[in-house]
Structures are given as structure tokens and as C-alpha cells.
């Protein structure tokens, strides 16, 4: 996508209460609803007033969006926008790695991809394909069966066996 660590915001505008249109140096234009984040912290309560919310502007060097004394980091905004579009964000991928105590090398081995591609996903330099995310979830779901891949997910093995026995 680009040569920067994380995508940079090039423009931002308030569309309606709590919804922003963000323009990125990747060429993407992403709408993002930030109401949940605004309601989560009392320090952000003033931003619930649309007159204040509509004063959103770029932070220095495109690394954030800001209002008065509050800001959201560009990497967070990018992840929220991706997730709201039904895409996989770098934060989701990084959370998967943390949950499973994986390094770039061990995550690459688990997914059967190159370690540098894992790093590209973690820093949002590459979009994460749906197939990779499904592989992440599947790998996590098989748990202790990882050395010898099962034919079915362990949590479904019992119900599948029961159904097969009923048919006999």
C-alpha cells in the first residue's frame, strides 16, 4: 500500500453526529462511526455536541484526528473504519497474535506464509485477506490439535459423531 509504518490521514470531515469521512494516503476513503469511543470515556463527552464534533481536523503529520484537547490515533481510526466495513483490521490480526502468544515467525509458521507478510499485516501495509483471517480463527479453534490437523473442529467432533451414529 505505502512505505509508511501506518497509513496516514490526509483529510477528515464530520458527516453527521459521530460519523467521519477519512481520506488516507493509501487512496482509500473510509467512513467511520466513533460514537462508541466517544461514549466510552467521560473526557470525550464534550465531543457528543455536534458543534464541537464538527470541528474535527487533522493532527500533525496525519498521525491523528483532533478536537480541542482530544485526539484519536490514525492507526485506531483506520482499524475501526476497516472493521465497520466488514474487513479485517491490523488490530484484529495483532490481537490474534497476542491472544496466542505468537511472534511473527510462529504466526507465519501457523498460517503457512512468510514472516515478512505477517509483519506487513500487523502494520497495515497490506490488507489482510479473508482467507488469512479464517485461517487465524481456524488455527485458534483447533487448539491442542495443531500438530496433527483434525478433519473437523474439536468442538464439533462430538456433535458430528452423534449425527453420523444416528444415521446408522
C-alpha positions in Angstrom: 0.0 0.0 0.0 2.6 2.6 1.0 6.0 3.0 2.5 4.9 4.4 5.8 4.6 2.5 9.1 0.8 3.0 9.3 -1.5 4.7 6.7 -1.7 8.5 7.2 -4.9 10.5 7.2 -4.8 13.2 4.5 -8.3 14.7 5.2 -11.2 14.3 7.6 -14.7 15.8 7.8 -17.7 15.3 10.1 -20.6 13.9 8.1 -23.2 13.8 10.9 -23.0 13.3 14.6 -20.3 10.7 15.4 -19.6 9.8 11.7 -16.4 10.9 10.0 -15.2 10.6 6.4 -11.5 10.0 6.4 -9.2 10.2 3.4 -5.9 8.2 3.5 -2.6 8.3 1.8 -3.4 4.8 0.5 -6.1 6.3 -1.7 -8.9 4.9 0.4 -11.8 7.0 1.6 -13.3 5.4 4.7 -16.3 6.4 6.7 -16.1 5.6 10.4 -18.6 5.9 13.3 -16.9 6.9 16.5 -19.9 7.1 18.8 -18.9 4.1 20.9 -15.4 5.5 21.5 -16.9 9.0 22.4 -19.3 7.5 24.9 -16.7 5.1 26.5 -14.7 7.9 28.2 -16.0 10.8 30.2 -13.3 13.1 28.9 -14.7 12.7 25.4 -18.3 13.7 26.4 -18.0 17.3 25.1 -17.5 15.8 21.6 -21.0 14.5 21.7 -22.1 18.1 20.9 -22.2 18.2 17.1 -21.0 21.8 17.0 -17.8 20.6 18.7 -17.7 17.3 16.9 -17.9 19.0 13.5 -14.6 20.9 14.3 -12.6 17.8 13.8 -9.3 18.4 12.0 -6.0 16.6 11.1 -3.4 16.2 13.7 0.3 16.8 13.0 1.6 14.8 10.0 -1.6 12.9 9.5 -1.0 10.7 12.5 -4.2 11.6 14.3 -7.5 13.4 14.1 -8.2 16.1 16.8 -10.7 18.2 18.5 -9.7 20.8 21.1 -7.7 18.8 23.5 -8.7 15.3 22.4 -7.4 13.0 19.6 -7.7 9.6 18.1 -4.6 8.0 16.6 -4.7 7.3 12.8 -4.0 3.6 13.3 -7.0 3.2 15.6 -9.3 5.2 13.2 -8.1 3.1 10.3 -8.8 -0.1 12.2 -12.3 1.0 13.3 -13.2 2.0 9.7 -12.0 -1.3 8.3 -13.9 -3.3 10.9 -17.1 -1.3 10.3 -16.8 -2.2 6.6 -16.6 -5.9 7.5 -12.9 -6.1 6.7 -10.1 -7.4 8.8 -8.0 -4.8 10.6 -4.4 -4.9 11.6 -5.6 -4.6 15.2 -7.7 -7.8 14.9 -4.6 -9.6 13.5 -2.3 -8.3 16.2 -4.9 -9.2 18.9 -5.0 -12.8 17.5 -1.2 -13.0 17.7 -1.2 -11.6 21.3 -4.0 -14.0 22.4 -2.0 -16.9 21.1 1.4 -15.6 22.2 2.7 -15.7 18.7 5.8 -14.0 17.2 6.0 -13.1 13.5 7.9 -16.3 12.9 5.5 -18.6 14.8 2.4 -16.8 13.3 3.9 -17.3 9.8 4.5 -21.0 10.5 0.9 -21.4 11.8 -0.5 -19.8 8.7 2.0 -21.2 6.2 3.1 -17.7 5.0 6.3 -15.7 5.1 7.2 -13.8 8.3 7.6 -10.6 6.4 4.0 -10.9 5.2 2.9 -11.3 8.9 4.7 -8.0 9.6 3.0 -6.3 6.7 -0.4 -7.3 8.0 0.5 -6.1 11.6 1.4 -2.6 10.4 -1.5 -2.3 7.9 0.9 -2.1 5.0 -1.0 -5.0 3.4 -4.8 -5.7 3.5 -5.5 -8.9 5.3 -7.3 -11.4 3.0 -10.4 -13.0 4.4 -8.8 -16.4 3.8 -5.9 -15.5 6.1 -8.4 -14.3 8.8 -10.4 -17.5 8.5 -7.1 -19.5 8.8 -6.3 -17.5 12.0 -9.6 -18.3 13.5 -9.4 -22.0 12.5 -5.9 -22.3 13.9 -7.1 -20.8 17.2 -10.1 -23.1 17.2 -8.2 -26.4 16.9 -6.2 -25.6 20.0 -4.1 -28.6 21.1 -4.7 -30.4 17.8 -2.3 -28.1 16.0 0.4 -30.7 15.4 -1.9 -33.1 13.6 -4.7 -31.2 11.9 -8.1 -32.7 12.6 -10.8 -33.4 10.0 -13.3 -31.4 12.0 -13.1 -28.7 14.7 -12.8 -30.4 18.1 -15.9 -28.6 19.4 -18.0 -30.0 16.6 -16.4 -33.5 16.6 -18.9 -34.9 19.2 -22.0 -33.5 17.5 -20.8 -34.8 14.1 -20.1 -38.2 15.5 -23.5 -38.3 17.2 -25.3 -37.4 13.9 -23.3 -40.0 12.0 -24.2 -42.7 14.6 -27.9 -41.7 14.3 -27.8 -42.3 10.6 -26.5 -45.9 11.1 
